[in-house]
Amino acid sequence: MAVPGPKFYWRSLDQLEQTPEFNEFLQREFPQAASEFPQGLSRRRWLQLMGASLGLAGLAGCRWERDILAPDVQRPPNRIPGVPQFAATCFEYGGNVRPLVVTLYDGRPIKVEGNKEHPLSSGASDTISQAAILHMYDPDRSQSIVETAGTESFTRSKSDFDLAFGKILAAAKEAKGSGFAILAEGSTSPTRARLVKEFRSQYPEALFVEYEPVSYENVSSGAEIAFGQAVLPFYDFSSAKIVFSLDCDAFGHDRTAVANMRGWASMRVPESGEMNRTYAVESQFTSLGSVADHRLALKASAMAGFLFDLEAKIDRMLADGTASEAGQDPGQKLQLALAADLVQHRGASVITVGTHLGPEVHARACRLNEKLGNIGKTVRYIPASNIGGESQQEQLKRLISNLDRGAISTILVLGGNPVYNAPGDSNFESAYKKASTRIHLSDYVDETSLVSTWHVNRAHQFESWGDATTADGRLAIRQPLIEPIFAGQTDVGILAALVGQGDVPADQVVRATAQGIDSTLSDDRAWQKLLHDGFLVDQVVPAAQVAVKAGLELPPIVAVSGEDLEVVFTPHPALFDGRFANNGWLQELPDFLTKVTWDNVAILAPATADKLGVKTGSRISVSVNGRSVAAPVYVLPGQARNSIGLALGYGRTAAGHVGGLVPTGNSPKDTVEPVGFNAYPLRLSGLLNVAVGAKAEVLAGTYKLALTQDHHAIDTIGLEGIKGRIGELVREATLEDYKAHPDFAQHVVHHPPLESLWKERSSEGRAWGMSIDLSKCTGCNACLIACQSENNVPIVGKTEVARGREMHWIRLDRYFTGSIENPEIVGQPVNCMQCENAPCEQVCPVAATVHSPEGLNDMAYNRCIGTRYCGNNCPYKVRRFNFFDYNKKYEVAESNLSLMVLNPEVTVRERGVMEKCTYCTQRIQNGKIIAKNEQRPLADGEVVTACQQACPAGAIEFGDLMQTDSRVAKAHANTRTYGMLEELNNKPRTKYMAKIRNPHPSLNEGHGADHGGHGHHS
């Protein structure tokens, strides 16, 4: 068998087609001179776009009570100044609960990590959890209670609100709740559930409604159809030898996303034995689909038909062991191979279904998991305590109906933003305005707050007491890490006031709930242990005993046409449903698949784009049932034909100075154009997730997107070099080829023995190095945000990103290979390689970049004069130049809040210097100091870089290469390991482990093709 040769890889369709726009971008390595003011950008907007939350303009127009941070007169117990402390807590959004540990410096939270003791985290985290710290220090967060009367608004004190709210409650209680309603965002909080139950008891005629634009209702409803119980699945990917994902991104916004990635990656180690095999059938690329061994592009409306056919094949195989002929259709071939694999690995497979697919699809998946013997092994079900009964859509319709007919005079909205994200045909805003008293508790003065009579500023989750139920059913505690910055209120506090417990301290309200779950928590030591751990470690949550109903009948499959257009609405990978639209880190985060920043797009397949006559950057109008929105086009290889993907969460008009701010009668005077377009008006009742029969019309003009994938392509000559070398930069093989040639990765490039022109340095005592396993990496971006948070990496705004000036110290390169219609994807994180023979050091005229005794490529910022020679000479293009002083806002007196997000152990860089990855040298030094003080050697794994700690897949190892038994040294010694461009004799300290795929033998030549849909079912 021959050693597998390199494939042909390409970065984007623009590169593949050599478009004029792409070639124009390559005319120079760096954008225009650093002194040049951004072209086409007003000075006002440029000032708005400087800083961690880009909030300088908002600060300039606002004043709040001046706080002076002074050192303690007496040192608090157990605290040493400058030594970090750690506190356990949790963060919840949209029913997703993340167990966390937050680092505090002198009482100031600055860094978020996963709780390594919790099985759902194991110390890892995700992008939204990492970015939550920036959310807390956002100066655009609401700072006060505001009462609005007509067109005038007045700032009120808490006592003013308490007085008015007390009168409202007295009247509501006297009327037994008649005319009173609560609309709340979703939550798994047992304390909130307890208080809501008490509220319903005291106000029997009141209405309580829960609404989330993105929820797990289809999942629980499907389980209820199949089992007769409202339960939610909990998957064990670490035991699954076959993973089948039906339009589901189990690695994205999922209740167990972090655990799913960690479990899946543990089965992608070819050296450890049998690898899992992953199949994905999806309408557009997901994180899970990008790493699948086999992937089929299929319209979302055809998913039910695909699962129907798959079940029929499985039934036949289980009955008599035979299978029908697959024929020549690639989709049928994949379906047959998948069915065979699932049957062969009964009890060791997982079938997951996207939350946007209908309940009947989920019910069929439940039945399949039972037939395959997965329930109780790789799949178990947890009671969905806060889900069930009347659906959220039915509840919302009933609320709107009552508002319309004047049956509700007072409505309390706890979180959420229904004016922005309610179904486009619900007319929520007009109905909402008919209530005479409208109270909105919110983090921001958002779209719903602007049409409310009372806006109550909400405390951040890191500032308040609360609790949640993690996906495995355990109680997680949220405790305040800092005094509320703006004295905000909480859901728990307002609900407690509703039921007459307003005088009870918040911690006691939460503790009362916890004691109801575990009576031992009445003991102070047990309670303190819970606060220390962050969750009930010893809590045993038995899985629900489920069985598919006898004679279960599912609705017949409705035939779909492969030529009809559909629209699939998805939560954005970074902004989710839009609640994080004012978070600059998330706005500037390049989407792993599209590489788009600061925008959402209409994602089209190449064939669909050709039919419409559009390309990336064209503008189209997408229509559903007569409602339309204008959107820029992004042509994504691997998108299902005639399926348009629209991400939610953009087009905000009252997000803040980052996400968009359009003045109204009751809003600030500043104007910031909305970022992206609002897809919610197309999301109609009954068509919330998939809208069939959509239309697309080409609009005049083009739209400038800020894409990052083609950045750092150098120039035309350099591009040709990259094209020829991508197969060397990313190396992969099938499991079969790897077993035959385990050292294949080291033979991709052949070169003579490498000799240096000078005597090479030798490390003194330690040699720090890193390993990245491409077989595990899912492109989740957690490493990028973790690095940004840890190292004070600034954001630069859309205009600067479009000019190639983003500052991220890590980039995640994404390469396609194969056909445009159905390509494979390889992702590769790239940071500073910390070369032993670093080419940047050789050309720096002022020795600003130097080599440390332990082998690190250090930067002396106060020496750098900005020649950028180092950037020119770096073959990896991982050095970033500060074209502008993106941190200048910290010199402004009002910027104390933004200043608090900075890590005090990392230098804040000024304009005109080079920045790059440092292997988190501050963490290295801290580890060394601790070991020295304790008079012991530094242990392997004691120093963990920010990217390594955040990585859910465990793809990154870091440590001392001089310790031959260290994990990183073993990884470097692995036969799969190679150095990127090591033929240049740079001797990189960061090395990669080649990607290994595990295709089915019958599908080894390809992964199927775009499948237009099944139209033959009855």
N, C-alpha and C positions, 0 to 999 in steps of 0.2 A: 504493500500500500504506500502510495506516495505521501510525502509530507504535505498537509493542506497548504495551498498557496493563498496569497492575499486576494480578497474580493475587491470589486470596484465600489468605492464609497463616495458619497457626495453629501455636502453640507446643507444645500437648499436647492430649490428649483431654479432660483436665479443663477446660482453657480452652474447648475447642470446645463442651463440654456444660454449662459453667458449673456445675460440681458445688459442693455446699455447702462441701466441704473447700477448694476453690480460692478461693471467695469469702471464706471465713474468713481465709485467708492474706493477702488483700488489704486487710484492715481497717486495717492500719497500715503505714506505709512501712518503719519499722524495728521489729525485735522489742523486747521489753520492756527496761527500763532497764539500762544497762551494769553497774550495781552489783548487779543481781539474780543470785543464785547459780543455776546451771542447774537448772531444775525436773525432778524425777524422776531426778536423777543424784547418786549419793553423792559425798561429798567425796573419798573414796579413788579412785574411778574418774575423777573430774575431774582429780586430780593425775596419774593415769596417762596421761590424754589431753593432757598439755601437752608440747610440744616436737617437735623434728624427727623423732624416731622414737617419740615418745610413750613413752619408756622410763624415766621418772622413778621409777615404783614399783619397777621392776626394779633400778634403781640403789640405791634405798633399802635393798633387802634383800640386796645383794651387795657384796663388797669384793674388790678385786684389788690386786696389788702396786702401790704408789704410784710413778708415773713423774713426774719433774720435767723439764719441757721448758725447757732453758736455752740461751741463745745460744752459738754456737760460739766457742771461745777464739781460734781462727784461722779466718778466712773461707775456705771451700772455694774452689777455683779456679773461675773463670768464674761466680761467684755474687755478685750485688749484693743486699743485704737489701731486701726489699719489692718486688723486681722479679720477676715471675712467670717460671717456667720451664715448658717443655712436654716431655712424654715420650709417645712412641708406644707403644701396647699394643693389646690386643684383648680382647673380652669375649664369652664363649660361653654360650648356654643352649639346651638342647633341640635341638642341631644347628645353631642360628643363630649365626653368627659376625659380630660387629660390629667393624670396624677403627676404632680410637679414638685420640684425642690427649687427654691429661689435663693440666690446668693445675695447677701446684704453686706454693704460696707458702712460701718458706723450708723446702722439703722436705715440705710438707703438701699432698696432693692435695685439691682443692676443687671442680673443675668438669670435666665430661666433654664432649667434642665429637667429632664424626666426624673421621676422618683425611681431609683434603681431597685428599691425593695418591692415595688408593685409589679406583679407579673404582666400587666398590660403595658408596662413601660420599660422595665429593666434598665432604666437610666437614660433611655433615648427619648426623643421628642419630635415635634413636627414644626413646620414653618409658622403656623398661627400661634402656637404656644411660645415660640421663641420671640415673635414680634409683639406679644402681649405687653411686654415691658415698655415698648415705645408708645403703645396705646395709652398706658397709664400716665405717661409724662407728656401727652399731647396737649399743647396750650389751647387748642380748639375745643377741648372738652368743656362741657357746660359747667359754669362756675357758680351758678346761683339759681334760686327759684324765681320764676318770672310769671306774673299774672298779666293776661292780655284782655283788654276791654276794647272792642271795636278795632281801631287801627293803632291803638296805643298800648305799649307794654311797660310794665313797672317791675322793678326788682323788689322782691319781698324777702323778709327774713323767715327763718324756720318757724318762729313763734307765730308770725302772721299766717303762714300756711296751716300750722297746727290748729289755729283758731278757726279758720275757714273750713278745714277738713272735719273738725269736730262737729260743726253745725251740719255738714253734709251727712255725716255718719248718724247723728241723732235723728235726722229726718228719715234716713233710709231704714234705720232700725225700727222706728215707729211704724213705717209702712211695710215692715217685714221684708224689705229689700225690693219692693215693687218700684219699678222705674230706675233701678240701679244695675249696672253691668260692669264686669271686669273682663278685659281682653288682655291675655298674658301670652308672652312668648313661651315656647316649650321649655321644660326643665325636668330633670330627673330628681330634683331635690326632695328628699322625704320630709324635710321641714316645711317646705312650701305645700306639699301634698297634705300634711297634717293641718296646716293653717287654713287651706282651702276647704277641707272637710268641715272644720269648725265654722268657717264663713258660711257655708251652705246651710249649716244647722241654725245659725243665728239669723240669717237672711234667706229664708226658704223661697222667697219669690224673686230673688235676684238671679241674674244670669252670669255664669262664669264660662268664658270661652278661651280655648287655647289655640293659637295659630302660629305655625311656622311655614314659611314659603318652601323650605326644603325639609322633609321629615321622613320618618321611617314607617309611616302609616301603611303604605302598600305592603311592606314586609310583614308587619304584624297582622294586617287584614288577610294576607295570603295564608299565614299560619293558622289563622282562625278558621278559614275555609277548609284547610286540610285537617287540622287537629281539633277544631272546636275550642281552641284556647288562643288568647292574645299573647303570643310569646315572640321573642326575638332570637335569631340564631347566634351562636357563639362558636367560631371556627377554631380548630387547632391545625394551623398550617404546618406545624413542625412534625405532624404525623401523617401528612397527606402526601402520597406518592403521585397522585394525579390531581391537578387543580384545574377546574373548568370554570371560567368566568364568563357569564352571559351579560354583556353590556354593563359590567360592574367594575368600578375601580375600588377594590378592597384595600388599595394602598393610598387612596386619596382621603376625601372627607368621609371617613367611616368610623364607627364607634370603636373599633379595634384595629385601626389602621397601623399603628406602631407595632402592636403585637403580631399582626398579620405579616408585615414585612420581615420582622425578626424571625418568625417561624418559617416563612417561605425561604428566606436566605439560608437558614440552617440546613435546608435540604438541597442547596445548590453548590455543595462542596464535593467535587468529583473524587477527591482523595479519600473522603470518608465512607465511600461505598456508593449505593444506588442514589442517583439524583432524582428529584421529582420531575415530572413532565407537566408543563403548563400550557393550557389551551385558552385562547380568548376569542370570543365571537362578539364583536362590538361595532357600533355605528361610527365612532371616532376613537382615535388613539387615547388610551388611558395609561397611567403609569404601569399598571399590571400588564396591559396589552403590549407595551413597549418591550417587556422582558419575556414575553411568552415564547415558547418553543414553536407554537403554531398559532397563527392568528387569521381570522376571517373577517373581512369588512362586510357588514350586513346592516341594512336599515333597521332602526329600532322597532318599526312597526312590523317587521318580519321575525322578531325574536320569538314570539309565541309559537309561530309555525316551525321554527327551527327546533325548539324544545319539544314540540309535539312529535316531530319526526324522530328526534333522538330517543325519546321514550319508547316509541314503537320499535326501534332497532334494539334497544336494551331489553325490552320485553321478550322479543324473539330470541335473543341470545340467552337470556335467563331460562327461557322455556325449553329450548332444544339445542342450544349451543351453536346454532347456525346464524348466518347473517346474509342479508341480501347483497347482491352485487352493487358496487358503488357507482359504476358507470364512469364516465370521463369528467363529469362536473367536479371541479376542485372542491366546492362546498360539500358535495356528497361524499367525496373521498375523506375529507377531514372529519365529517360526521361519523362515518363508519369507523375510522381509526379511533376517534374519541370514544365511541360506544364500546369498542373492544377493550380499550384501556380501562374504562370505568368498570366494566364487568370483571376483567382480570384482577383488578385491585379493589375488590369489594371490601368495605370496611376501612379503606385507606385512601379515600378520595374526598374531595370537597367540591360541591357545586354552589356557586354564589351567583346571585341575580341582582342587577342594578335596582336601586330604590325607585327609579323613575318608571320602571315597568309595572304593569298592572298586577293586582292581587292574584288573578288567576295564574299568571306566570310564576309567581312566588309559590302558590299552592302546588303547582306541578313540580317545582324544584324540591319542595318538602317531600312530596311523594317519591321522587327519584332518590333523594338522600336516604329515605327509608328502604326502598327496594334494594339499594346498593349496600345496605348494612352500615351506613356511615353514622347514623344517629346513636349517640352514646359513645362514639369513638372519636371521629374527627369533627363531628357536629353535635352540639348539645343546645338545648333551648332554655332560655332564662325568662321567667315571667316578666312581662312588660307592664309593670305596675301602673305607670302613668299613661298607658296607651290602651285604647279599647272603647267600646261603646260607640257613640255617635262620632263620625269622622270630623276632622277639623274643618273640612269644607262645608259640611252640613251645619256645624256650629256657627261658622262665620256667616253663612247665608241667613240663619235664623237671627243672628245679631243684627245684620244689616236690615232685615225685614222689620225688626222691632224698632230700629232707629228711624227708618223711613216713615213708619206710621206714628211716630211720636210717643211710643210706649216707653222709651228710655230717656230720662232727663239728665242723668249723670252717668258718665262712663269713665272708668279708670283704666288706663292702658299701661300695663307693667312691661316696660321694655318693648322691643320690636319696633317696626316702622311700617305699619299697615298702609298708610297713605302712599308709601312708595312701592311696597311689594305685594299688596293684595292683588287678586286676579284682575286683569285689565278690564273685564266686563262687569265687575262687582259693584262699581260706583260707590266704593267705600267712602271716599272723601266727602261726597255730597251728603251721604247718609250720616256720617260722623258729625258733620257740622249742625245737624238738626238737634243734637243733644245740647241743652243749655249750659251744662257744666262738663268740660272735657279736660281730664287730668292726664298728663303723660309723664311717666318716669323714664328718663332716657339719659344716655351718656352724652349726647350732643343735642343742640337745638336743631333737630332734623326736620324732615318734611312733615312728619306727624305733629311734632311740637309746634310748628309754625301755624297750625290750624287748631291748636288747643287753647283753652282758656287759662289753664295752668300748666306750666312746664316745671317739673321737679328734677333737679340735677341728680344724677345717679352716681353712686360710689363705684369705683372700679372693683373688680373681683379681688384684686390683690389688696384692697383697702377695707374689706368687709368680712363679716362672719357669714358663713353659709355651709351648705353641704350638697352632696350629689351622690348619685348611685352609678358606679362604673359599670361597664358592659358585662362584667362577670358577676354583677349583683352586690358588690361590696359597698359599704358606706365609706365615702371619702369626705374629709373635712376641709373646709376653706376657712383660713384664719387671716385676719388683717396683718399685713407685713409692714404697714406704715399708716400713720394717722391719715384719714381721708384728706386729700390735698385741698379739696373744695367743699368739705363738710357735706358730701353727698349722702343721699338717702338710699335705702335698699328695698328690694322686694319683700324680704323678711320683715323689715321694720314697718313697712306700710301695711302688710297683711296682719301683722301682730296688732297694730293699732286698730284695724278693722274689727278684730275679735276681742278687743278690750285688754290686750297685753302690751300696749304701747309703752308702759313704764318698765317692762321687764327687759334687762340688758340683753343685747342680741346674742351674746355667747350663751346665756342661759336658755334662750329660746331654742337655739341649736342643740344645746346639751340635753334638753328635755326630750328632743326627738331621738337623739343617740341612745339615751337611757331606755327608751321604749324598744329599741332594737337590741341592746345589750345592757342588761340591768347592772352589770359590774361597773359600768361607767359612772355610777353614783359615787364611786370611790375616786377621790381627787387624783391619786396616783395613776389609776387606770385612765382617767380623762387626760392627764398630762402625757401619758404614753400615746394615746390616740393623736394628740396634737403633734407629738414628736414624729410619729410614723406617717401621719397624714391620711391613714385609712385603717379600717379594722382588720388587722393582719390575720387574726384567728377566726374571722367570720366565715362560716361555711354556708354557702348558698347552694342548696341542692338543685340540680337541673330539673326542669319540669318533665314529668312523665307524659310523653306524647305518643300518639299512635294515629295514623291516618284513618279517617272515618271509613267504615266499611261501605263499599259501593259508592265511593266519592265520584260524583259526576262534575266534570269541568265544562265550561261553555265551549261550544265548537269554535274552531279556529276560523277567523274571518280572513278571506283571501285578500292579499294586498298586491297592488301593482308595483312592479319595479320601476316604472317610469314616473309615478307621481312623486312630487316633492314633499318632503316632511321636514319639520323643524324639531330638533331635540334641544330642550332647555336643560342646561347643566349648571351647577354651582361653580363659580370660578375657582381654579386651584388655589389661588392666594386670597382673594377677597370674599370667598364663600358666597353669601347671598347679598353682599353689599355692606354689611355692618362694619367691615374693616376698610372701607373705601378711603378713609383719611389717614391710613397708615402708610407712610412713605416707603418703608422697607418693603412692604408687600406690593405696592404699586410699581416699584422699580425692579421687582424680582422677575427675571426672564422666565416665562413659561417654558418648561423643559422641552415640550414638543414643538411649539410654534416659535419660541424665542421672542415673543411679543412682550413689550413692557408698556405700561401706561395706557393700555387700551384693551377692549375686547373686540372680537372680530366675528364675522360670519365665516365659518370654516366650510370650505367646499372641497369635494374630490376633484382631481385634475380633469376627469371626464365631464363632471358637472360644470366646471369652470369653462371648459372648451365649448360645451353646448350653449352656455350663456354668452360666450365671447368675452370673458373677464379674466383677470389675473390678480395676483396679490397686489393690494393697493387700490383696486377698482372699487367703485361704490355701487351698491345695489339696494333696492327697496324690497324687504321681505314682508309678505302679507299673509295674515291668517284671518279668515272670516271677515274680510273687509278692513281689518286693522293692520297698519303697516308701520315699520320703523326703517330708517336708513342705516346701513352698516357698511364698514369697510370689509373687503374680501381678504381672506387668507386661504390660499390653495395648499392643502395639506395632503401629501402622499399618504395613502392608506385610509383616507376617509371613505365611508360608504357612498356609493353613487346615489345621487338624488336625495341625500340627507344633509341638511344644513345644521351645523352645530352653533348654538348661540349661548354664550356664557352670561349668567346673571351677575348682578352686583355693581354695574356701572351706570353712567348717566345720572349720577346723583346731583341734585340741585341745592342740597343743604347738608353736605357732608363735612365741609370745612375748607380750609385753605389748601388742602392737598387734593381732595376728591371732587371738589366742585362746590361753588357757592354763588347762587343766582339771587340777587336781592329781591325781596318782596316787601310789603308794607311793614312786616314785623321782624324782618331779618336785618343783619348787619349791612352796612353800605358797601363793603368790599365785594368785588366781583371776581370770581374765578370760574372760567369755563368748565362745564362738566367734563369729567374724564370718561371717555368712551360713550357708548349709547345705552339707553335703558331698554332692556328686552322685556320687562314685565308687562307693558301694554299688550304684547302679543300672547301673553300667558293667560288663557281664558279658562273659565270654569269648565271642567270636564276635559280640558286640553292642557293641563298644567305642565305636563312633562314631555309629551310627544304630540305634535299637531300635524295630522295628515292632511294632504290637499292644500299645502301652502303654495304661494306663488312668489316668484322673484323677478324683479324688473331692473334692468341696468340703468344707473343714473349717470349723469354727466360728471366729469371731473375725476380726480384721484384723491387719495387720502394718504398722508405721510404716516407710516408706522415706524416706531422705534424698535427695530429688531437688533439682536445681538449676535446671532450665529455667524454672520459673515464678518464680524469685527476681527481684528488681529489677523486678517488674511494677508497682510503685508502689502503686496503689490502684485502686478500681473506675473512677474517672474516668480515671486514667492508663492503665489497661488498655484502655479504649475508644480512647484516643489511639493506643496501640501497635497495636491491631488495625487501625485505619484507616491506620497509617503503615508497617506491615511491608513492604508493597510498595514503599515509598520507602527503607526501611532496607536491604533487599536488592533489587537490581535485576538482572533477567536477560532474555535474549532468545534466540531461535534464531539460528543462523548466518545463515540466509536473511534474517531481519529485521535483523540487525546489518549485513549488507552493504548493505541498502537504506537503513538509517538508522544509520550508525556513531556518531552522537552522541545516540542515543535516551536514554541514561542521564541526560543533562543536561536532558532535557525532561520527566522524570517529575513533577517538582515545578515549578510556575509561581509566581513571586512577583515583586513589584515590585523595583526596584533597592534593594540593601541599603545603608543609611546608618547610621553610628554616631552616638551622641549626644555623642561626645567624639573628640578627636584620637587616632587609633590609633597604637600603638607601631610603630616600624620596627626590624627586626633589624639588629644590628651585626656585619657581617662574615659571619655564617652564619645560616642558617635551617633547622634540622633538621626533617625530615619523613619520613613513612613511607607506603608504598603496599602494599595487600594485594589480590592478584588472586584474586577469588572463583572464577574458572574453574579455578584450580590447587589451591586448598585442598581437602584430603581429610578434614579433621577428625581427624587422627591424634593430636592432643594433645601432640606433641613440644614445641611452643612453650610450652605451659602449664608442663610440668615443667622445661623449660630456664629459664624465668623464675623459677620457684620456687627452683631451685638457685642461680641467679646472684644473686638479690636477697633471700635469707634470708626467704622468705615462709613463715610458720608454718602448720601444720595445726591444726585446731580440734576434730576428733572428730565423730562421727555426730550427736550430739544438737545441737551447735551448727550443723552444716550444715543440719539439718532446720529450724532456726529462722531460716535465711537469713543466717548469719554466716560463711560461708566467706571466706577471705582472698585467694584467687587474684587476681593482678593482671590476668590475661587470662581472659576467659570465651569459650567457643565456643558461640554461639547456634546452635540448630538449629531450622529451620522446616519444617513440612510444607506442601505445596500439592497440590491434587487430591483424589482420592477417599480415603477411609479405608482401603479395601482395597488400593489400589495407588498410594500417593502418591509424589510427587517430594520430594526433600530439598534444602534450601539451607543450607549452613553459613556462619557468619560469625564470625571472631575479632573480639573487641571489647576494646580496652584504652583507656587515656587518650588522647584525641584531641589533647592538647597545643594546645588552641584558642588562636588569636591574640587573640580577644576572649573569654577564658575566663570563663564565668558564675560559676565557683567563686571566682575572685579578687575579684569585685565584692562578695561578701557576707561574706567572712571578717572578723570584727571585730578580729582581732589580726594580720592580714597574714601568716598562716602559709603561705598559698599565694600565691606571687608569680610574676611573669614575669621570666625571665632575659633578658639582652641578646641571646641567640641564639634566643629564641623558645620556650624550654622553660617549662612550667608546673612550677615547683619547689615543694617542700614543706620548710618549716623546722619540723622535728618538735619542737624544744624550745620553739617558740612556740605550737604547737597546744594548745588547751584543750578540744577535743572538743565544740564546739557542734554540729557536723555540719551547719551551714548549707550548707557547700560540697557535701555529699552531696545535700542537698535540692535545691540549685540546679543540679546536674549533670544534663543531659537524657539522658546516656548511661549513668548509673548504674554508673560504673567506679571509684568511690572506695570504699575498704573501711575500716570503723571497728574498731579494736581493742577489742572489748567486754571482753576479759580480757587479762592479761599472759601471753600464750602462750609467751613466752620467759623466764619467771621461773626456769625450771630452771637457767639458766646461772649463777645466783647460788649454786647448790648445789655444795659442794666436790667431790662425786663425779662432776660432770657434765663433766669434762674431755673425755671421748670425744665426747659429743654436741656440745660446743663446737667440735670440729675441723671440723665440716661447714660452718661459717659462712664466708661470703666476707668477708675482712677489709676490703674496699673499700666495703662497703655497711653502713649504719647498722642496728643491731638496734633495732627500735622497741619501746617500752614501751606499756603499757595507756593507752587514752584518746586516741589520735592517729589521724588519717586516713592511710591508705597508698594508693598507686596506682602505676601504671607511670611510670617516669622516663625512658623511652627509653634505659635503661642508661647514665645520665649518667656513671658511673664509667668506662665504656669510652670515652665521648666524651673525657673529660679525659685518659685515658691516651694516646689517639691524638694529641691535641693536643700533649701533652708530648713524645712521641717525635718528632713532626714538628718541633717547635721546637728540640729538642736537635740534630736533624740539619740544622737550618737549611734547611728546605724547606716548601712548602705541604702541607697535609693532602690526600692523594689520595682520589679517589672510591672507595668500597668499603673504605677502610682502617679505618673504624669500623663494626663489625658488632654489632648488638644480639643478645642471647641468643636471642630468638625467631627472628630472621632466620637466625642461624647454624644452629640446630637444624632448621629447616623442610626436610623432605626434598623437598617439591615445589617449593621455590624461589619460594613465593608471596609472600614479603615482601621488599620493597626498602626500604633506609634510607640516608639521606645528606643532603647539603646542597642545599637547594632553590635557593640562590643560584648554585650551579654549574649553569648551564643544560644542560650536557652530561652531568650526572650521571644515573645510572640512575633514581633516584627522581624527579628533575625531569622526565625524559622520560615516566615513568609518570604523573605528575600532569598532564602535557600531553596524554596520550592521550584520545581522544574517549570511551572507555569509562569514564573516571574520574569519580567523583562524591564529594562529601562527605556523610557521614551528617548529616542534620538541618542542612545548611548554610543552609537558609532561615531559621534562627534568628540568622543573622549571627554565629555563634560562630567561623567561619573555622577549622575543624579542620585540623591539620597531618597527621593520618592520613586518607588517602583510600582509597577502594575502587575496584577495576576490576570492572565489572559481569560477572556470570556469563553465559557464552555456551554454549548447548547445541547439539549437532549431531545432531538426530533424522533418522531415515530419512524421506524424503518420504512414503512410504506409511503411516508411523506417526506423523505429525506431530501428530495430534489426541490421542494418548494413548500410554501406554507398556504397553499390555496390561493384563491383570487377573490376579487370583489364579487359579491353574490347579490344579485338584484332583488331577491326576495322570493318567497314561496307563494305561488298563487294557486296551488292545486288542492288545498285542504277544504274539507267540508265539515 
